[in-house]
Amino acid sequence: MPSAERSSSSTARSALKILGLFTPRQSTLGVTEIAQQLDLPKSNVARLVSTLEQEGYLARAEHRRYRLGLRLHDLGQMVTGSHALYEPSLEALSEVRLATGESTHLAVLNGLEVVHLHRLRSLYFVKYSGPLHRSPIHATGTGKTLLAYAPTEMQEAVLSSRLSAHTKNTITDAKALRKELAAIRERGYGDDVGEFIEELGCLAVPVLERSGRAAGVISVVAWNERLAEPRRTSIVALLRRVTMKIADELKTATRA
């Protein structure tokens, strides 16, 4: 590769690494912090940050710090809206939220991460209505359902990794999680009772492709007591009905 191409590639990689440093817990950063975390010269970081700001990917915050810019929000909206599941699922999400009043989610896998493409908030007064964008794959009904219908190599990658505890109810033993995934496939839906956040539970049903893999999951997140029987059975039945409809729409679109 010519030196000019290597330099351009390195610059692009560094810019992406800068954007990747920002997290909900680290929402603003200064040039010095970025340089230290990436082990890059401060002058190089300053130039990259300036360019990213000019292009709208970063914005100035207080005290000479930076936050992510709205250009990334625009791109994120485009990515979400262009996903094959997004449009076919909107009506179903509204139907489920209207029928249950609970927080309703559309989620897919991105590698070993659960990404929430869309969420409708609970109609009830709650302080928290589930994950905003990403959630752990082993500690939520949504994640476990996606994993249960994922390729074997993906399941093994998770089962062989460290399963961190988020609450006392989180499954942290690989053998127990393997058994849970088998149970999800057998009954056709996943759940959790306080595995990610103790007060919250989840019921999740996959949107299945022809191959038997999950294209995504529609889930309901609510206070644990609101997902107990007999309400639990009726919510699962509703989720089954809407996910089957979405799956049929996807199959029709594929044939067209």
DADAPE-V202202 format. One record per run of one state. SS is the DSSP state (a for helix, b for strand, c for the rest). FROM is the first residue (numbers start at 0). TO is the last residue. If there is no record, write none. Layout:
ss:SS from:FROM to:TO
ss:SS from:FROM to:TO
This chain:
ss:c from:0 to:1
ss:a from:2 to:19
ss:c from:20 to:21
ss:b from:22 to:22
ss:c from:23 to:24
ss:b from:25 to:25
ss:c from:26 to:27
ss:b from:28 to:29
ss:a from:30 to:37
ss:c from:38 to:40
ss:a from:41 to:53
ss:c from:54 to:56
ss:b from:57 to:59
ss:c from:60 to:63
ss:b from:64 to:67
ss:c from:68 to:68
ss:a from:69 to:81
ss:c from:82 to:82
ss:a from:83 to:99
ss:c from:100 to:101
ss:b from:102 to:109
ss:c from:110 to:111
ss:b from:112 to:119
ss:c from:120 to:132
ss:b from:133 to:134
ss:c from:135 to:139
ss:a from:140 to:147
ss:c from:148 to:150
ss:a from:151 to:158
ss:c from:159 to:172
ss:a from:173 to:186
ss:c from:187 to:188
ss:b from:189 to:192
ss:c from:193 to:198
ss:b from:199 to:207
ss:c from:208 to:212
ss:b from:213 to:222
ss:a from:223 to:226
ss:c from:227 to:229
ss:a from:230 to:254
ss:c from:255 to:255
